[in-house]
Amino acid sequence: MGRTAKPTRVLVAAELERLHRLARHLRDPEDRRRLEKLLEEADRVLEAYRYQPMSDPLEPLLIAMILGLARRVEELERGCGCR
Amino acid sequence: MRGGAGAVNRGVNRIAPTVRGVLLDASPGRGRITLTIASDKGLQRATVRASYRLHLTPAKASAHELAQGLQQDWLEAWVEEWLKPPWYHERAEIVVVESPDPRILAEAARGLEGLGVARRVNTYPGPLAEALWRYKLPPGYPVEAGDGSARLLEEPWSGWRPPPPLRVAHVTAWSWHGPATLLETPRYYTVECNGEIWKTEASGEVLDLLRECTPHIVVARPEDRAHLPPFREGRWLWFDPTANLVSPRGLLEWMRVSWLPYTIAHGAPIGKILTAAEARRAYRRRLIIDPQTPRHERFRPLQGLIAHDMAGASRIPRPGLYWGVVQLDFTSLYPSLISLHNISAETVDNPYCNGTNPAPDYASHKVCQSPRGLVAEVLRELVERRAQAKRAGDKEASEALKWILVSGFGYLGYRNSLFGSIAAYETVTALARQALSAAERVAESVGYRLVHSIVDSIFVQKVDPEAPPPERLAQMIHSKVGVPLKVEAEYTWLYIPPTLRGEGAVNKYYGALKDGGVKMKGIMAVRSDTPPIIKGAQTAAIRSLAKARSPTQWPLTLKEACERIDNYKEIIATGRAPPRSLVIEKRLNPEAQRSTPWRRAAGQAPVQPPKVRYIIAPRGKPHPVWRGPPQAYDTSYYLKLLQAAARELPQCPPATLNTSRQETPPNPLPLLL
């Protein structure tokens, strides 16, 4: 009995750190900036993983980035009246 | 094949006169139990003739052979059929051994276990407690003893009745900074008894005062007792507030629940109280409790372990100011879920029953609904008892029961727990996540916005004018989840301070309550290691903020709050803070190695205390209080603490800083003086 698994936050923080390092190695500075900005979304979804387990520490980051992109698409659609 | 033991059991010493009062303590003896009873005359003692029992499971011979072999002059032995762990679905024979002499019994048990002939079962909490169960002598209840019998005057668990009144005295030794430490000679003592308070400088007079008021219980820290003259009369029972989570009345409630006498219950961890209550229930249901019976977890892949090793849910709140917030709390969420879904070590994943999964989206365990689980049954009674205590307005009993209920869940997952199981533990956390999520969805569906949620509380804002009132919302969630909720607080405004990372902390918030007053959680003003001057500064600022009853009033009250902080800043910076307002108290972790101010302060003492009280003297040097008040203090250290407290407040408008000190009256330092 007792906790043996590392908390979600610790696992995701390690994954986030790895992706930040990856971003620094991207050739295009604009791509670096884009990835860094998408990674900023992580905090928005992390708390949901206090209700449901994650399958992989990368999962919350991918979902956060997809949601971030979806939000911006919606904003653009609203801005241009395409929706 | 029970022998003459019954005759021994039922005999009671005839003593005169009859003693009537609350049974507080009991001690075992050869052929007797000595009862300590709190009567009108003070503490009185009565002796009841008694025998003691142990329960054995045979290892080499049959139970009947073992029982026959144990029959001696001082031992009676017979066979009984009890239910076998871990699933209690079949019966097994055990041998019950009885003797009037507890030492003979203990020696017999040691001998049999040494030879590998038998093993003791149902050993918790011990032979004295088992004897009290059998003779129906629950501590904490009124009894009459001495006239040929010890008779219980009130049926335990027969509806809520407040614990009988006890005379409780308080003794405190005082020094310049507050209650004296072990290393100081107290300046004076206070004795509080029968509604009166006496002050004396002579330690001997303390005992005289106590003898005069004949208390049943005297509350005093070890530091308070250390300077009193040697005292060996059994006129009262000592109560150490540093060793107990609850008050003396709370302890009495623990005794009533666990049937543990005062000496065993005093200073006991909560788990012991709960386990004793569970062990008694197991005894009544004839369930064998054998710590050596393994309760294996069923096999599952590593990923499954990681996925289900989850605690209760909580959100990471967005920091900021929220107007019109309602906080709804589930009432005893975990124990209620345990009771509602019949969760117990023997009911979860039981291979001999077709259970159902009560939280299919959150866990993969199945729970049997029949028969009632041991832990579920005990907690159901405790939840009901607490509700009754609350309805009766008995805060101390309610608080004492709350502690046991809190531990009820934790002990399911504790490795040394007699009644624990990790599967049961995981099912409870899964159900709690399901309940919290359901509460959030119900609130959002009827016109509320979620501000924050923590394990068993949700904080919501009404956004739809047509949304039902909070009480109705609580009922709607109750009918969905099955656990009642109460409106814990209605805030005019709620503030969630940002952490250094810029998020809100899970359990750090404060706000102005609609019906007056403020509620503070997790901030420096309510932390035990914050010095009084910093607590005073932050509390004063929050009280100023609490004057804002609408967003338009906020800027003015914020300005006043910032001025409060400025005042304290000036008092600290100019060296005018009273020394006792600067005292920091820290509990020491004996395993810690890092050099910290509190460890350096404790290192100056000839003996290592559990807690250390100190002031930070110039150049950051910790000055323990037992050395007397320091000549000066480190202003920069205390200013940094004040700055940290100010960071938990909303940001001050730049214009108010250092400009309006004259507008605010001199600060009265309400918490300091």
Interface residues (C-beta under 8 A of the other chain):
Chain A: M1 G2 R3 T4 A5 D43 L46 E47 R50 Y51 Q52 P53 S55
Chain B: Q303 L305 I306 A307 H308 D309 M310 A311 A313 S314 R315 I316 D361 Y362 G413 Y414 R415 G420 I422 Y425 R433 L436 S437 E503
